[in-house]
């Protein structure tokens, strides 16, 4: 396992989170990994993610995976005194992150307009389904519906299959990444003397933003991209292939790698086949190419082809499940899987920050909190200031 980085770029930054489930909590966890002090404000019933299985003696492993390095404060924002405490928390903070529907924070008197009037340096980040303004701004959304609306489901799956979503909650976590990046950028601006800002993070727009290759394809030829399974619209061979005992993937992303593939399969004559002369030709005729290559691939097991393409320098991979990916020697070398102490006394493991600074990773400084674990601590902090 790698040692812990001694550099915490966001040490001293105070963040208040009014978020639930995934996109917001993920964004603030990224900030907390970098050293920010994150206070997670939860309703009396808690973030709904606390109920998601698997449960480790009653504590959600899903919740734990997105809420390390945070403190939990329970506030009932229907109660005037708790709203007053929330205001104090915000005015003491550098950053607010919330993922309520547009208008909710304003109705509580906790929105950007009210808070920035008292604290112009405040960075206020709002994550929502479609953005803070516009014809769809009032709509809610979850990862599934945003993947559907933003086109992801139209290019995911086999060509003749029913619509499927990406197996990882792509829209949630892409939006969380955009949020954390934007907050960090604004912190640089504020620290150099600038005012804060209201950051609008629409999940719909973020999901379209990471689809740059698909949107540019549409802009370029006027046709919407289609489902290709594991194949690539502009490269081949660049997909999963069937071997004797399973599947593996190769990515011959340039002409040199294509020639290396031909060396491995012993078919140099394909280099002169008019269907496969260049990358564009190979992509256009990749169904034919796949059929030809799989005749050879199905003669040997996956292990054979993994070794052969490794020796040839062609990017390749097994089709790992998560058990295999987490057990990969590279995962172990990076120290990404770390022990996590839960507030109920149980231990589990989690995937820590993949980022390294000067060759070292980030430790987990604070375990995920119990619901309201730090409420008294925060109330006492502000009670002292009011005296």
C-alpha positions in Angstrom: 0.0 0.0 0.0 1.2 3.5 -0.8 1.8 5.9 2.0 -0.5 8.9 2.6 0.2 12.2 0.8 1.4 14.9 3.1 -0.1 17.5 0.7 -3.8 18.3 1.2 -4.5 21.1 -1.4 -7.9 22.0 0.1 -6.9 22.0 3.8 -8.7 24.9 5.5 -11.5 25.0 3.0 -14.9 24.7 4.7 -17.8 23.0 2.7 -21.4 22.6 3.7 -23.3 19.9 1.9 -27.0 19.8 1.5 -27.1 16.6 -0.7 -28.4 13.1 -1.0 -27.7 9.9 -2.8 -24.9 10.2 -5.4 -23.9 13.2 -7.5 -23.7 15.7 -4.7 -22.1 13.5 -2.0 -19.6 12.2 -4.6 -18.5 15.8 -5.5 -18.0 16.7 -1.8 -16.2 13.5 -1.1 -13.7 14.4 -3.8 -13.2 17.8 -2.1 -12.9 16.1 1.3 -10.3 13.7 -0.1 -8.2 16.7 -1.0 -8.4 18.1 2.6 -11.6 20.1 2.7 -13.7 20.0 5.9 -17.1 18.9 4.8 -20.2 19.2 7.0 -23.0 17.1 5.6 -26.4 18.5 6.6 -29.0 15.7 6.7 -32.7 15.7 7.5 -33.8 13.7 10.6 -34.4 10.7 8.4 -31.0 10.9 7.0 -29.6 10.8 3.4 -31.7 8.1 1.6 -28.6 6.4 0.6 -28.2 5.2 4.2 -30.9 2.7 3.6 -29.3 1.2 0.5 -27.9 -2.4 0.8 -25.6 -4.0 1.3 -25.9 -3.3 5.0 -23.1 -4.1 7.3 -24.8 -4.6 10.7 -27.2 -1.9 9.7 -24.8 0.5 8.1 -25.0 1.0 4.3 -21.8 0.1 2.4 -23.1 2.3 -0.4 -23.4 5.3 1.9 -19.9 4.6 3.3 -18.4 4.6 -0.2 -19.5 8.3 -0.9 -19.2 9.9 2.6 -15.8 9.3 4.0 -13.9 12.3 5.5 -17.2 14.1 6.4 -19.0 15.2 9.5 -22.8 14.6 9.7 -25.2 17.2 11.3 -28.9 16.6 11.5 -31.1 19.7 10.9 -34.8 19.9 10.4 -35.1 22.6 7.9 -38.8 23.0 8.7 -37.8 24.3 12.1 -36.8 28.0 12.2 -34.0 27.5 14.7 -32.4 24.8 12.6 -32.7 27.0 9.5 -30.9 29.7 11.5 -28.1 27.3 12.3 -27.9 26.2 8.7 -27.5 29.9 7.8 -24.6 30.2 10.3 -23.0 27.1 8.8 -23.2 28.6 5.3 -21.8 32.0 6.4 -18.9 30.3 8.0 -18.2 28.2 4.9 -16.3 28.8 1.8 -18.4 26.5 -0.3 -22.0 25.2 -0.4 -23.0 22.2 -2.5 -26.6 21.2 -2.8 -28.6 18.9 -5.1 -32.2 19.8 -4.4 -34.6 20.9 -7.1 -34.2 24.5 -8.2 -35.9 26.9 -5.8 -35.8 24.7 -2.7 -32.9 26.5 -1.1 -34.3 29.9 -2.0 -37.6 29.0 -0.3 -35.7 28.2 2.8 -33.9 31.5 2.7 -30.6 29.6 2.2 -30.2 30.2 -1.6 -27.3 31.9 -3.3 -28.9 35.3 -3.6 -29.6 35.6 0.1 -26.4 34.1 1.3 -24.0 35.9 -1.1 -25.5 39.2 -0.2 -24.1 38.6 3.3 -20.9 36.8 2.1 -19.8 37.8 -1.4 -17.0 35.3 -1.5 -19.3 32.4 -1.1 -19.1 29.6 -3.7 -22.5 28.1 -4.1 -22.8 24.9 -6.3 -26.2 23.6 -7.3 -26.5 20.2 -8.9 -29.9 19.5 -10.6 -31.3 17.4 -13.3 -31.6 20.0 -16.0 -30.2 23.3 -14.6 -31.4 26.2 -12.6 -33.2 27.9 -15.5 -35.0 26.9 -18.7 -38.1 25.0 -19.8 -37.1 21.8 -18.0 -35.5 23.3 -14.9 -38.4 22.2 -12.6 -38.2 18.6 -13.6 -36.5 16.1 -11.3 -34.2 13.4 -12.6 -32.1 10.4 -11.6 -29.2 8.8 -13.4 -31.4 6.5 -15.5 -33.6 9.3 -16.8 -30.7 11.5 -17.5 -28.9 8.8 -19.4 -32.0 8.3 -21.4 -32.6 12.0 -22.1 -28.9 12.8 -22.9 -28.5 10.1 -25.5 -26.4 7.6 -23.6 -28.9 4.8 -23.8 -29.2 5.3 -27.6 -25.6 4.2 -28.0 -25.3 1.6 -25.3 -25.9 -2.1 -25.8 -26.0 -4.4 -28.8 -27.4 -3.1 -32.1 -30.5 -5.2 -32.1 -31.0 -5.1 -28.3 -33.5 -3.2 -26.1 -32.4 0.1 -24.6 -30.0 -0.3 -21.7 -28.2 2.1 -19.4 -24.5 2.2 -18.7 -23.9 -0.2 -15.8 -22.1 2.5 -13.8 -24.2 5.6 -12.9 -22.4 7.7 -15.5 -24.6 10.8 -15.2 -24.4 11.0 -11.4 -20.7 10.7 -11.2 -19.8 12.8 -14.3 -21.9 15.6 -12.7 -20.1 15.1 -9.4 -16.8 15.4 -11.1 -17.9 18.6 -13.0 -19.1 20.0 -9.7 -15.8 19.3 -7.8 -13.7 20.6 -10.7 -15.8 23.8 -10.9 -15.6 24.4 -7.1 -11.9 23.9 -7.1 -11.5 26.3 -10.0 -13.6 29.0 -8.2 -11.6 28.6 -5.0 -8.5 29.7 -7.0 -10.5 32.7 -8.3 -11.7 33.7 -4.8 -8.3 33.2 -3.2 -6.9 35.6 -5.8 -9.3 38.2 -4.6 -12.4 37.5 -6.8 -16.0 37.2 -5.8 -17.8 33.9 -5.3 -20.4 32.6 -7.8 -23.4 30.4 -8.2 -22.2 27.3 -10.1 -25.0 25.6 -12.0 -24.3 21.9 -12.6 -27.1 20.4 -14.8 -26.7 16.6 -15.0 -28.3 16.6 -18.5 -25.6 19.0 -19.7 -22.8 17.2 -18.0 -23.8 14.0 -19.6 -23.9 15.6 -23.0 -20.5 17.2 -22.2 -18.7 13.9 -21.7 -20.3 12.7 -25.0 -18.0 14.9 -27.1 -17.2 12.2 -29.6 -20.9 11.4 -30.1 -22.1 15.0 -30.4 -19.2 15.9 -32.8 -20.1 12.9 -34.9 -23.7 14.3 -35.2 -22.4 17.8 -35.9 -20.1 16.4 -38.5 -22.4 14.3 -40.6 -25.9 15.1 -39.3 -26.6 11.5 -38.2 -27.1 10.4 -34.6 -24.6 7.7 -33.5 -26.0 4.2 -33.0 -25.4 1.3 -30.7 -22.3 -0.8 -31.6 -22.0 -3.1 -28.6 -18.4 -3.0 -27.5 -17.2 -1.8 -30.9 -15.9 1.7 -31.8 -17.3 3.9 -34.5 -13.9 4.9 -35.9 -11.4 2.2 -34.9 -11.1 -1.5 -35.5 -10.3 -4.0 -34.3 -11.3 -2.3 -31.1 -13.9 -4.3 -29.2 -14.5 -7.5 -27.2 -13.9 -10.8 -29.1 -15.0 -14.4 -28.4 -12.2 -16.8 -27.5 -12.4 -20.5 -26.9 -13.5 -20.2 -23.3 -14.8 -16.6 -22.9 -14.2 -13.0 -24.1 -11.3 -10.6 -24.1 -10.8 -7.1 -25.5 -8.2 -5.6 -27.7 -7.8 -2.0 -28.9 -5.8 -1.6 -32.0 -6.1 2.2 -32.1 -3.7 2.9 -34.9 -2.2 1.3 -38.0 0.9 0.0 -36.3 -1.1 -1.8 -33.7 -3.3 -3.2 -36.5 -0.3 -4.8 -38.1 0.7 -6.2 -34.7 -2.7 -7.9 -34.5 -2.1 -9.5 -37.9 1.3 -10.8 -36.7 -0.3 -12.3 -33.6 -3.1 -14.1 -35.6 -0.8 -15.0 -38.5 -2.8 -13.3 -41.2 -0.5 -10.7 -42.8 -2.6 -10.9 -46.0 -5.4 -8.9 -44.4 -3.1 -5.8 -44.5 -3.7 -5.8 -48.3 -7.4 -6.6 -48.1 -9.3 -3.6 -49.6 -11.8 -3.7 -46.8 -9.2 -3.1 -44.2 -6.6 -0.8 -45.8 -6.9 2.0 -43.4 -8.6 2.9 -40.1 -11.7 4.2 -41.8 -12.1 1.1 -44.0 -11.6 -1.2 -41.0 -14.2 0.7 -38.9 -16.7 0.6 -41.9 -16.2 -3.2 -42.3 -15.6 -4.2 -38.7 -18.4 -6.8 -38.7 -16.6 -8.7 -41.4 -13.3 -8.2 -39.6 -14.7 -9.5 -36.3 -16.0 -12.6 -38.0 -12.6 -13.3 -39.6 -10.6 -12.8 -36.4 -12.9 -14.8 -34.2 -12.4 -17.9 -36.4 -8.8 -17.7 -35.1 -9.6 -16.5 -31.6 -12.0 -19.3 -30.8 -9.1 -21.8 -31.4 -7.4 -20.8 -28.1 -8.4 -19.8 -24.6 -8.5 -16.2 -23.3 -5.2 -16.8 -21.4 -3.4 -17.5 -24.6 -4.6 -14.3 -26.3 -3.9 -12.1 -23.3 -0.3 -13.3 -23.3 0.1 -13.1 -27.0 -1.2 -9.5 -27.2 0.8 -8.5 -24.2 3.9 -9.8 -25.9 3.0 -7.9 -29.1 2.4 -4.6 -27.2 -1.3 -4.4 -28.3 -3.6 -2.9 -25.6 -5.7 -5.7 -24.3 -7.8 -6.7 -21.3 -9.8 -9.5 -19.8 -13.5 -8.8 -19.2 -13.1 -8.5 -15.5 -15.9 -8.5 -13.0 -15.4 -6.1 -10.0 -13.9 -8.9 -7.8 -11.2 -9.4 -10.4 -10.6 -5.6 -11.0 -10.3 -5.0 -7.3 -7.8 -7.9 -7.0 -5.7 -6.7 -9.9 -2.0 -6.3 -8.9 -2.1 -2.7 -10.1 -4.9 -2.0 -7.7 -2.9 -3.4 -4.9 0.3 -1.5 -5.9 -1.6 1.8 -5.9 -3.1 1.1 -2.5 -6.5 2.0 -3.7 -8.4 -0.6 -1.5 -8.3 0.6 2.0 -9.8 -0.6 5.3 -12.7 1.5 6.5 -14.0 1.7 10.0 -17.8 2.1 10.2 -19.3 4.0 13.1 -21.0 0.9 14.4 -17.6 -0.7 15.1 -17.6 -2.9 12.0 -14.8 -2.8 9.5 -15.1 -3.0 5.7 -13.1 -2.1 2.7 -13.5 0.7 0.2 -12.0 2.1 -2.9 -10.1 5.2 -1.9 -9.1 8.2 -4.0 -7.2 7.0 -7.2 -5.2 10.3 -7.3 -1.6 10.4 -6.3 0.6 13.4 -5.5 4.3 13.0 -5.7 3.9 9.3 -5.8 1.7 8.9 -2.8 -2.1 8.5 -2.4 -4.6 9.9 0.0 -5.5 8.2 3.3 -9.0 8.2 4.8 -8.7 10.7 7.6 -12.2 10.4 8.9 -14.6 7.4 8.6 -18.1 7.9 7.2 -20.3 9.3 9.9 -23.2 8.0 11.8 -26.4 10.0 11.2 -26.1 13.2 13.2 -22.8 12.1 14.8 -21.5 15.7 14.8 -24.7 17.6 15.5 -23.9 18.4 19.1 -20.3 19.4 18.2 -21.6 21.9 15.7 -24.4 23.3 17.9 -21.9 23.9 20.7 -19.5 25.6 18.3 -22.1 28.1 17.2 -23.6 28.5 20.7 -20.1 29.6 21.9 -19.9 32.1 19.1 -23.3 33.6 20.0 -22.4 34.2 23.6 
